[in-house]
Amino acid sequence: MISKQADIHPNAIIGANVTVSSFAFIDDDVVIGDGTWIGPNVTLFAGARIGKNCKIFPGAVIAAIPQDLKFGGEFTTAEIGDNTTIRECVTVNRGTADRTKTVIGSNCLIMAYAHIAHDCLLGNNIILANSVNLAGHVTIEDHAILEGVVAVQQFVCIGQHAFITGGSLVRKNVPPYTKAAREPLSYIGVNSVGLRRRGFSNEAVLQIEDIYRTIYVRGHNVTNALSIVEQEAPESIQKRAIVDFIKESVNGIMRGV
């Protein structure tokens, strides 16, 4: 159902069975997938790409230009995957020339008042709780959860299945499968409850815990810890994800206990 009180550009592409509620604004060069619900007073600027069966709640603004003084008006997008929910007053800015797009994957929940800045790349099945703020160029891998009022510095990467407690300030990369808290942000353990809920075997969880004991608990520096893990830990998908993530973390990872 398309409300007669919505303002929709004639060039917008709207799929089948889409609901556009009263006073929504849909700009030129917007694409909305089948079955999506656009709530009242939602704003979709040019460059918005909305997937199928999404829900976008009142006051959300998608694909506004970046809050970046280097932005020169180049063509960029803000893309949202299928089955993702965007709650009230969320803002998602489109990309800049650096990555050309801002992306939120499929099956994500972005809660009220969150801000996702330009060039952020978010994977699938991610939860950002209320008032999470992501600076530009942040990367978040699949299944990560950030609790309320978390603030993430630009260029930071948060690994898959990581869990960050509410009110945290994230200035360094957060490795996969970990829980993070305190100030400054620190490793407080493995996200074992979340992993088991998602079907990880006890063996896999125990291996992850043992790897992080080597990295964070046994007093090694990161370089030596990675060398020990490479030599002694059995090969697995989880080991590879951890080692590769840390090796690629040029600006460092969060501190240990």
Long-range contacts (C-beta under 8 A, 24 or more apart in sequence): 6-38, 12-44, 15-52, 21-58, 27-63, 30-63, 33-82, 45-94, 47-75, 47-76, 47-77, 47-78, 47-94, 48-77, 48-78, 48-80, 48-94, 49-77, 49-78, 49-79, 49-80, 50-80, 51-79, 51-80, 51-81, 51-82, 51-83, 51-84, 51-106, 52-82, 52-83, 53-82, 53-83, 54-80, 54-82, 54-83, 54-84, 54-85, 54-86, 55-84, 55-85, 55-86, 56-85, 56-86, 57-85, 57-86, 57-87, 57-88, 57-90, 57-112, 58-88, 58-89, 59-88, 59-89, 60-86, 60-87, 60-88, 60-89, 60-90, 60-91, 60-92, 61-90, 61-91, 61-92, 62-86, 62-91, 62-92, 63-92, 63-93, 63-94, 64-91, 64-92, 64-93, 64-94, 65-93, 65-94, 66-93, 66-94, 66-95, 66-96, 66-117, 66-118, 66-119, 66-136, 67-93, 67-117, 67-118, 68-96, 68-117, 68-118, 68-136, 70-96, 71-96, 71-118, 72-97, 74-100, 75-100, 76-100, 76-101, 76-102, 76-118, 77-101, 77-102, 78-102, 78-103, 79-103, 79-104, 80-104, 81-105, 81-106, 81-107, 81-108, 81-124, 82-106, 82-107, 83-107, 84-108, 84-109, 84-110, 85-109, 85-110, 86-110, 87-111, 87-112, 87-114, 88-112, 88-113, 89-113, 90-114, 90-115, 90-116, 91-115, 91-116, 92-116, 93-117, 93-118, 94-118, 95-119, 96-136, 98-137, 99-137, 105-142, 111-148, 117-154, 123-160, 129-166, 141-176, 143-194, 143-198, 145-194, 155-251, 156-251, 157-245, 157-249, 159-241, 159-242, 159-245, 160-241, 161-191, 161-194, 161-195, 161-198, 162-191, 163-191, 163-194, 170-254, 172-249, 172-251, 172-252, 172-253, 172-254, 172-255, 173-245, 173-249, 173-251, 173-252, 173-253, 173-254, 174-253, 174-254, 175-212, 175-215, 175-242, 175-245, 175-246, 175-249, 175-253, 175-254, 176-238, 176-241, 176-242, 176-245, 177-208, 177-212, 177-238, 177-241, 177-242, 178-212, 178-254, 180-254, 184-254, 184-255, 185-254, 185-255, 186-254, 186-255, 186-256, 186-257, 187-212, 187-216, 187-254, 187-255, 187-256, 187-257, 188-257, 204-236, 204-238, 207-233, 207-234, 207-236, 207-238, 207-239, 208-238, 208-242, 211-238, 211-239, 211-242, 212-242, 215-242, 215-246, 215-256, 216-256, 216-257, 217-256, 217-257, 222-246, 222-253
